Amino acid sequence: MNRNSGKTALVTGASSGIGRASAEALARAGFTVFGTSRRKLGDSPNGVTMLVCDVTDDKAIDALVSTIHAQTGRIDLLVNNAGVGMFGGAEESSISQVQALFDVNLFGVMRVTNAVLPSMRRQGVGRIINIGSILGLVPAPYSAHYSAVKHALEGYSESLDHEIRAFNIRVSVIEPAFVRTVFDQNGIEPDSVLKEYDRARAGFKALLADVMPKADRPEVVADVVVKAATASQPRRRYTAGKAARQVSLLRRFAPAGMFDKTLRKQFRLPA
């Protein structure tokens, strides 16, 4: 256990998975850590003060930030992790359902970021880490909307990093691949399921059943979060885990046709 660094971290979506592991890892690294969940928890992460907050609620976010400032006087690190998944054929989800996904996974990030930036600017220092996905780099079938929101997060994060660097605030995106959490089980189901995708859907679920037991543990991503949070010169993007690194390299260096063929084979699609 490191000495208290005097720095305060806020981690959204810290009730389980990557958020919980990241909050605990930051606490071990010496941060005073506040985590959020949509509902009150019976089992809080070790060393983390949990607060209830819905990232789609502006008033709740303002109250959250005010509470942390009242207790510590500052927020040095924001980890935007709160999010939901949605997988299925692109035409199987209504526009209102896709809007709900963006409201949490993208606009939620923007709301919390906007709430902490004024104090970070006054401090003259701060760091923001957004939990993205390798799908923000490489879109995959049956994740069109989730891939779209993660691509949007990449663009938002890079633009924001340029804008606020003059205030000594940096933004990084963490890009994991499959991670062993309940995230995929708690995702939004398409609201307009079509029988034409039944076979493909079954194949995708079978793929998840094969991959998830061998996927990275949340602690792998949490270690990268701590690395980005404490680096003197943080990178704009960090892949997390072996699979994410491999996919990133293939995307950059493999011929487009070869990459396309490999991706379709991985997802058990017709050649």
MINU-552057 format. One record per residue (C-alpha): residue number from 1; x, y, z. Coordinates in pm, 1 decimal. Each point is the difference from the previous one (the first is absolute). Example, Ala and Ser with C-alpha at 12.3 -4.5 7.8 and 13.67 -1.06 7.14 Angstrom:
// residues 2
+-----+----------+----------+----------+
: num :       xx :       yy :       zz :
+-----+----------+----------+----------+
:   1 :   1230.0 :   -450.0 :    780.0 :
:   2 :    137.0 :    344.0 :    -66.0 :
+-----+----------+----------+----------+
// end
This chain:
// residues 271
+-----+----------+----------+----------+
: num :       xx :       yy :       zz :
+-----+----------+----------+----------+
:   1 :      0.0 :      0.0 :      0.0 :
:   2 :    145.1 :    336.2 :   -103.6 :
:   3 :    -23.2 :    314.1 :    210.3 :
:   4 :   -294.3 :    226.2 :    -72.9 :
:   5 :     98.7 :    208.1 :   -302.7 :
:   6 :   -223.3 :    289.5 :     97.2 :
:   7 :   -181.9 :    -45.4 :   -329.4 :
:   8 :   -369.9 :    -68.6 :    -38.7 :
:   9 :   -143.3 :   -231.1 :   -266.5 :
:  10 :   -358.7 :    -41.3 :   -117.4 :
:  11 :    -89.9 :   -327.7 :   -173.6 :
:  12 :   -346.8 :    -32.0 :   -152.4 :
:  13 :   -159.7 :   -343.1 :    -26.2 :
:  14 :    211.9 :   -142.8 :    281.9 :
:  15 :   -245.0 :   -260.4 :    126.1 :
:  16 :    156.0 :   -290.4 :   -191.3 :
:  17 :    235.0 :   -104.2 :   -278.1 :
:  18 :    252.3 :    246.0 :   -141.2 :
:  19 :   -130.4 :    291.6 :    206.4 :
:  20 :     24.2 :   -184.8 :    330.4 :
:  21 :    345.1 :   -141.4 :    -77.8 :
:  22 :    123.7 :    342.4 :   -111.2 :
:  23 :   -134.2 :    174.7 :    310.8 :
:  24 :    168.6 :   -254.1 :    228.1 :
:  25 :    327.2 :     18.9 :   -195.8 :
:  26 :      2.6 :    380.5 :     23.4 :
:  27 :    -64.1 :    -19.5 :    374.9 :
:  28 :    298.0 :   -234.0 :     34.2 :
:  29 :    204.6 :    249.0 :   -203.7 :
:  30 :    -68.2 :    269.8 :    258.4 :
:  31 :   -301.7 :    185.4 :   -139.2 :
:  32 :   -299.7 :     96.7 :    208.5 :
:  33 :   -262.5 :   -170.6 :   -213.9 :
:  34 :   -370.3 :     68.3 :    -41.2 :
:  35 :   -200.2 :   -241.8 :   -212.5 :
:  36 :   -351.7 :     19.4 :   -136.1 :
:  37 :   -279.5 :   -247.0 :    -59.1 :
:  38 :   -358.5 :     46.5 :   -110.9 :
:  39 :   -127.8 :   -166.8 :    317.7 :
:  40 :    132.8 :    -25.1 :    352.8 :
:  41 :    233.6 :   -297.3 :     43.6 :
:  42 :     13.4 :   -247.0 :    283.4 :
:  43 :    358.2 :    -94.7 :    -84.8 :
:  44 :    224.2 :    298.1 :    -75.8 :
:  45 :    344.8 :    -26.8 :   -164.2 :
:  46 :    289.5 :     -7.5 :    246.4 :
:  47 :    128.2 :    345.4 :     93.6 :
:  48 :   -264.2 :    177.4 :   -211.1 :
:  49 :   -276.1 :    238.2 :    109.8 :
:  50 :   -305.7 :    -85.5 :   -207.1 :
:  51 :   -262.1 :    258.1 :    -95.8 :
:  52 :   -323.8 :    -46.6 :   -193.5 :
:  53 :    -11.4 :    181.3 :   -334.1 :
:  54 :   -171.4 :    -48.0 :   -334.4 :
:  55 :    220.9 :    143.0 :   -275.1 :
:  56 :   -309.2 :     92.3 :   -202.5 :
:  57 :   -118.5 :    236.4 :    277.6 :
:  58 :    158.6 :    346.9 :      0.1 :
:  59 :   -116.9 :     86.8 :    351.5 :
:  60 :    134.1 :   -327.7 :    139.4 :
:  61 :    338.5 :     65.9 :   -160.8 :
:  62 :     15.7 :    353.7 :    139.8 :
:  63 :    -84.4 :   -135.2 :    346.5 :
:  64 :    267.2 :   -268.1 :    -36.7 :
:  65 :    273.1 :    247.1 :    -88.1 :
:  66 :   -107.9 :    236.8 :    278.5 :
:  67 :     14.1 :   -283.7 :    254.8 :
:  68 :    352.9 :    -95.8 :   -101.3 :
:  69 :    118.6 :    361.1 :      4.7 :
:  70 :   -152.0 :     44.6 :    347.3 :
:  71 :    200.4 :   -298.0 :    127.1 :
:  72 :    334.0 :     40.9 :   -180.6 :
:  73 :     -7.2 :    338.6 :   -169.1 :
:  74 :    111.3 :   -136.7 :   -335.1 :
:  75 :    -30.6 :   -265.0 :   -273.2 :
:  76 :    332.0 :    -83.9 :   -161.9 :
:  77 :   -104.4 :   -302.9 :   -203.6 :
:  78 :   -324.1 :    -94.9 :   -171.3 :
:  79 :    -46.3 :   -353.5 :   -133.0 :
:  80 :   -309.3 :    -14.6 :   -221.2 :
:  81 :    -94.4 :   -366.2 :     10.5 :
:  82 :   -379.6 :     -8.7 :     41.7 :
:  83 :   -162.9 :   -158.4 :   -301.4 :
:  84 :   -224.8 :   -268.9 :   -141.3 :
:  85 :     36.5 :   -239.8 :   -290.9 :
:  86 :   -228.6 :    -65.0 :   -293.8 :
:  87 :     52.3 :   -277.3 :   -250.9 :
:  88 :   -211.7 :   -116.2 :   -290.9 :
:  89 :    -66.5 :     75.6 :   -363.5 :
:  90 :     15.8 :    371.5 :    -77.5 :
:  91 :   -360.3 :      9.0 :   -124.5 :
:  92 :   -130.4 :   -181.7 :    307.7 :
:  93 :     15.2 :    306.0 :    226.8 :
:  94 :   -228.5 :    301.2 :    -17.7 :
:  95 :    144.1 :    349.3 :    -15.2 :
:  96 :   -132.4 :     69.9 :    349.8 :
:  97 :    188.0 :   -303.5 :    129.8 :
:  98 :    321.7 :    113.4 :   -165.7 :
:  99 :    -52.0 :    347.3 :    147.0 :
: 100 :    -25.0 :   -157.9 :    346.0 :
: 101 :    332.5 :   -177.0 :    -59.7 :
: 102 :    169.0 :    324.2 :   -104.0 :
: 103 :   -155.1 :    182.0 :    295.7 :
: 104 :    189.3 :   -223.0 :    243.6 :
: 105 :    316.9 :    -93.8 :   -187.3 :
: 106 :     81.6 :    331.6 :   -167.5 :
: 107 :   -212.3 :    281.9 :    136.9 :
: 108 :     52.2 :   -134.8 :    352.3 :
: 109 :    374.9 :     35.6 :    -52.9 :
: 110 :    -50.0 :    355.2 :   -126.8 :
: 111 :   -225.0 :     95.9 :    292.8 :
: 112 :    240.5 :   -118.8 :    269.2 :
: 113 :    300.5 :    142.6 :   -184.6 :
: 114 :   -165.3 :    341.4 :    -31.2 :
: 115 :    -79.6 :     -9.3 :    371.3 :
: 116 :    360.5 :    -59.7 :    111.1 :
: 117 :    186.7 :    211.5 :   -257.1 :
: 118 :    -56.9 :    341.1 :    164.0 :
: 119 :    170.0 :   -107.8 :    322.6 :
: 120 :    280.6 :   -175.5 :   -189.9 :
: 121 :     65.1 :    320.7 :   -192.4 :
: 122 :     11.4 :    201.2 :    323.5 :
: 123 :    243.4 :   -253.4 :    147.1 :
: 124 :    216.3 :     21.0 :   -309.5 :
: 125 :     27.6 :   -378.0 :    -16.5 :
: 126 :   -217.0 :   -303.0 :    -63.7 :
: 127 :    -34.3 :   -323.3 :   -186.9 :
: 128 :   -298.0 :   -163.4 :   -171.4 :
: 129 :     -3.4 :   -366.3 :    -98.5 :
: 130 :   -282.5 :   -128.8 :   -217.2 :
: 131 :    -61.8 :   -373.3 :    -15.7 :
: 132 :    -45.6 :    -70.0 :   -368.1 :
: 133 :     24.1 :   -329.0 :   -184.8 :
: 134 :    196.4 :   -161.8 :   -276.6 :
: 135 :   -334.9 :     31.3 :   -182.4 :
: 136 :     71.8 :    372.8 :    -11.0 :
: 137 :    286.3 :    -90.2 :   -232.0 :
: 138 :   -131.9 :   -312.1 :   -171.4 :
: 139 :   -379.9 :    -22.4 :    -46.2 :
: 140 :   -135.2 :   -352.8 :     24.8 :
: 141 :   -320.8 :   -154.4 :   -135.4 :
: 142 :   -305.4 :      5.3 :    226.5 :
: 143 :    143.2 :    293.0 :    193.5 :
: 144 :    -68.6 :    285.0 :   -241.3 :
: 145 :   -150.3 :    235.6 :    256.8 :
: 146 :    245.9 :    -86.7 :    275.9 :
: 147 :    288.2 :     38.9 :   -245.1 :
: 148 :   -144.6 :    333.3 :   -111.5 :
: 149 :    -13.7 :    135.8 :    354.0 :
: 150 :    356.9 :   -113.6 :     70.6 :
: 151 :    122.0 :    159.6 :   -324.9 :
: 152 :   -173.1 :    321.0 :    108.2 :
: 153 :    171.8 :    -24.8 :    339.4 :
: 154 :    338.2 :    -29.1 :   -173.1 :
: 155 :    -61.8 :    314.7 :   -204.7 :
: 156 :   -136.1 :    193.8 :    297.4 :
: 157 :    294.6 :   -100.0 :    218.9 :
: 158 :    266.4 :     93.2 :   -254.6 :
: 159 :   -157.3 :    337.2 :    -73.2 :
: 160 :    -43.5 :     73.6 :    370.5 :
: 161 :    361.9 :    -91.5 :     71.8 :
: 162 :    115.6 :    266.2 :   -247.5 :
: 163 :   -234.3 :    260.8 :    146.8 :
: 164 :     85.8 :    -35.4 :    368.9 :
: 165 :    369.4 :    -80.8 :    -17.4 :
: 166 :     76.1 :    370.8 :     47.2 :
: 167 :   -150.6 :    -33.7 :    352.1 :
: 168 :    231.2 :   -293.9 :     82.5 :
: 169 :   -287.9 :   -247.7 :    -36.4 :
: 170 :     42.3 :   -311.6 :   -211.2 :
: 171 :   -246.7 :   -252.2 :   -141.2 :
: 172 :     70.5 :   -367.3 :    -69.1 :
: 173 :   -215.7 :   -281.4 :   -137.5 :
: 174 :     41.4 :   -360.7 :    115.3 :
: 175 :    -85.3 :   -258.8 :   -266.6 :
: 176 :    -64.5 :   -349.9 :    137.8 :
: 177 :   -129.4 :   -294.7 :   -200.0 :
: 178 :   -208.9 :   -274.8 :    164.1 :
: 179 :      9.4 :     29.8 :    379.3 :
: 180 :   -136.7 :   -251.8 :    251.1 :
: 181 :   -289.8 :    196.8 :    146.3 :
: 182 :   -380.1 :    -21.5 :      0.4 :
: 183 :     -5.1 :    290.8 :   -245.7 :
: 184 :   -112.5 :   -209.6 :   -296.2 :
: 185 :   -272.6 :   -162.0 :    211.1 :
: 186 :   -138.1 :    336.0 :    112.2 :
: 187 :    -13.8 :    158.7 :   -344.3 :
: 188 :   -304.4 :    146.5 :   -170.4 :
: 189 :   -189.5 :   -255.8 :   -207.3 :
: 190 :   -120.4 :    120.1 :   -342.9 :
: 191 :   -361.0 :    116.2 :     13.1 :
: 192 :    -85.6 :   -108.5 :   -356.0 :
: 193 :    145.7 :   -350.2 :    -26.2 :
: 194 :    -16.1 :   -145.6 :   -352.2 :
: 195 :     -8.3 :   -373.6 :    -69.6 :
: 196 :    234.2 :     56.0 :   -294.7 :
: 197 :    282.2 :     52.1 :    252.9 :
: 198 :    -80.4 :   -296.8 :    224.4 :
: 199 :    277.0 :   -218.1 :   -140.1 :
: 200 :    260.5 :    276.1 :     12.5 :
: 201 :   -109.3 :     94.0 :    352.0 :
: 202 :     42.2 :   -357.4 :    116.4 :
: 203 :    346.0 :     -6.9 :   -154.7 :
: 204 :     98.3 :    322.3 :    173.7 :
: 205 :   -120.4 :   -129.2 :    336.1 :
: 206 :    194.1 :   -320.9 :    -56.4 :
: 207 :    310.1 :    206.9 :    -75.0 :
: 208 :    -43.7 :    192.3 :    326.6 :
: 209 :    -43.4 :   -327.2 :    188.3 :
: 210 :    332.9 :   -120.2 :   -143.0 :
: 211 :    191.4 :    325.6 :     45.6 :
: 212 :   -114.4 :    134.9 :    337.2 :
: 213 :    147.4 :   -274.5 :    223.0 :
: 214 :    342.4 :     76.3 :   -154.8 :
: 215 :    -42.4 :    378.4 :    -12.5 :
: 216 :    210.5 :    245.2 :    200.1 :
: 217 :    -91.2 :     59.9 :    360.7 :
: 218 :   -114.7 :    353.2 :     94.1 :
: 219 :    323.7 :     44.1 :    195.3 :
: 220 :    192.0 :     -0.9 :   -329.8 :
: 221 :   -188.9 :    310.4 :   -106.5 :
: 222 :     27.1 :    151.7 :    348.5 :
: 223 :    379.8 :    -24.2 :    -15.5 :
: 224 :     -4.5 :    200.0 :   -323.9 :
: 225 :   -229.6 :    258.0 :    159.9 :
: 226 :    251.7 :     51.5 :    281.2 :
: 227 :    281.5 :     22.2 :   -254.6 :
: 228 :   -183.9 :    271.3 :   -194.8 :
: 229 :    -96.2 :    180.2 :    320.5 :
: 230 :    354.7 :     19.7 :    133.7 :
: 231 :    212.1 :     38.1 :   -315.6 :
: 232 :    192.5 :    326.8 :    -18.5 :
: 233 :    -67.0 :     10.8 :   -374.5 :
: 234 :   -324.5 :   -193.3 :    -56.2 :
: 235 :    -77.9 :   -144.5 :   -339.4 :
: 236 :   -324.3 :     85.9 :   -172.3 :
: 237 :    -88.1 :   -368.3 :    -48.7 :
: 238 :     83.4 :   -318.6 :    187.4 :
: 239 :   -100.9 :   -348.4 :   -106.9 :
: 240 :    -69.2 :   -233.3 :    292.3 :
: 241 :     75.3 :   -369.2 :    -26.7 :
: 242 :    165.8 :   -226.1 :   -254.1 :
: 243 :   -301.8 :    -38.5 :   -229.5 :
: 244 :    -53.8 :    377.1 :    -25.7 :
: 245 :    368.1 :     54.0 :    -87.0 :
: 246 :    -12.9 :   -268.8 :   -267.9 :
: 247 :   -314.4 :    141.0 :   -159.3 :
: 248 :    144.1 :    352.3 :      5.1 :
: 249 :    317.9 :   -114.7 :   -173.8 :
: 250 :   -190.4 :   -202.3 :   -258.9 :
: 251 :   -225.3 :    294.7 :    -77.0 :
: 252 :    301.6 :    224.0 :    -62.3 :
: 253 :    225.9 :   -236.1 :   -192.5 :
: 254 :   -201.6 :   -285.8 :   -153.7 :
: 255 :   -134.9 :     41.8 :   -357.3 :
: 256 :   -365.5 :    104.3 :      5.7 :
: 257 :   -120.0 :   -314.3 :   -178.3 :
: 258 :    185.1 :   -227.9 :    238.7 :
: 259 :   -130.2 :    185.8 :    302.4 :
: 260 :   -357.1 :    -15.1 :   -131.4 :
: 261 :     26.3 :   -374.7 :    -60.7 :
: 262 :    147.1 :    -61.1 :    345.0 :
: 263 :   -272.2 :    204.0 :    169.8 :
: 264 :   -280.2 :   -182.5 :   -180.1 :
: 265 :    154.9 :   -334.7 :     89.4 :
: 266 :     30.0 :    104.0 :    363.8 :
: 267 :   -369.8 :     91.3 :      8.4 :
: 268 :   -100.2 :   -313.1 :   -193.7 :
: 269 :   -143.8 :    188.7 :   -294.9 :
: 270 :    -20.6 :   -128.7 :   -358.8 :
: 271 :    319.3 :     62.3 :   -197.6 :
+-----+----------+----------+----------+
// end
